[in-house]
Every structure is written in structure tokens, then in C-alpha cells.
């Protein structure tokens, strides 16, 4: 499941990821929020709290790839900061390994550093 986090600083967008991730998590939650921000001409300061992943269905991976091309490649200049907050070691290592593909600046934070990650993504640090 992907759900929007409501307790984010002004000018930022946050998502919580946990359990099973399905195609509709992308098409009904993630993509509409990011598209709305882009259409409004906002710069993107995003946070992804990844608390656990039980399964990602193949259709969700395809949506992730399409969203990456649509938002990250075609709108690369709008991305400012992305914080990936997780205690999943493999996710933190993969993010660091592929950080060069993430538009804007990207950092990994532990779950215990969630508030610091919110401050960083908002530009307070």
C-alpha cells in the first residue's frame, strides 16, 4: 500500500509505503499527487517512508517505470529533493547505488530520523 502522508512540512509531499504494493497504488495515489504538483508548476520536494515491503506486483513495477520516465525524465528540472526513509538495508543500499538516477538531490535516512528527513526535504537543513 502507498498512502499520502498528511503531516508534512509546507511545500513538500510525503508517501508511506508498507505491505503489498499494487498497480493502483501508483495510478490512484502516487501519480495523481505528483502530476497535480507538476501541473501547478511546483518544485518537487518528496519524502518516501518505506516501512516494509511484503510484495510488489509486476504491474506496480511497470507503473513505477512509466512514472519514472513521465515525471523524472520529462520533468527533471522540477525535482529538488527526495528523501528515502527506511530501515530496510537492501532498500537503503539500492537507493544509494542508484541515487544518480534520481532527479534533484536524494538522501537516505533511517526511520528514527524521520523528522530530520522532513526538515531536510523542506530545505530547512
N, C-alpha and C positions, 0 to 999 in steps of 0.2 A: 504494500500500500504506500502511496505517496499522498501526503496531505500538506496543505499550506500551513505554515506557522504564523500565527497572528501576533505573537509577542516579539516582533522585530522592530529595530530602530527605523525611524522615518527614512524613506529613500532606499530601503532595502527590501529584498524578497527572500523568504525562507521556506524551505520544504523539509519535512520529516519523512524519512524512508525507513520502513520496517516490514518484516514479514515477507509475504509474497508480492512481487511487483508484476502487474499485468499491463497489457496494452492500454486499457482505458485509464490507467494512472497517468500515462503520458498525454493521451488525447483529451481527457476531461479535466485534468488537474494542472499538470506542469506546463504543457504547451500553451493553453489559453492565457494563463497568467503572464508568461514571458512574452507572448505575442502582443498582449494588451499594453505592456510596458514599452515595447519597441514602437508600436503604433502611436503611442503618446509621446515618443521622442525622448524617453527617459534613458539615462545611462543605467546599465545593469550592475547591481551590487547584490550578489546572490549568496545564500548560505544553504548548504545541504547537510542536514543532520542525519547520518546514516547509522541507525541504532542496531540494525541486524538485517540480514537478508537470508530468508529461507529458500527462496526460489525466484528466478527472473524468467518469465516465459519468453520463448523465442520471439513472439510478436512484440513484446516490450523492448527487446534488444533492437529490433528493426526500427521501432518508433524512436528509440534513443539515437540511432544512427541518422535517421532522417531529420530529427530535431537538431542534431549537431550541425548538419550541413545547412539547414534552413536558418538557424539562429546564430551559430558560432562562426560559420564561414561567411555567409552573406551579410551579417550584421556585426562583424568582428569589432569595428570601432566603437560600438556601444557598450561593450563589456569592460568594466573597470576592475572589479574584484570578485573572486569566487572563493568562499571558504568551504572546505570539506571537513566536517566534524564527525569523527568516528573513532571507535576503539577497535575496529576490525583491522588487524595488522595487514592483511593482504590488500585491503582497500586503500589504506594509507600508503603502502609501498607502490601500488599501481598508480595512484594519483601522483605521487612524486615522480615516478618514472615517466608518465605521460603528461606532466604539467606543461610542457612546451606546446602541447596541442590545445590547451585551454586558453581561450582568448582573455586578454587582460592579465591581471596578476592573480595567482592562485596560491593558497596556502592550506596546509592540513593542520587541524587542531584535534586534540583529544576531547572526548565528551566532557570531561571535567573543566575544559577551557571554553565551554560554550559561550559564556558571557564575554570573554575576551575576543572570541571569534566574531561575535556580533559587533563589538566595538570596532574591530579591525575592518570588517566588510563595510561598515558605515563610514569609515575614513577617520575615526577618532584616534586611531593609533597608526 
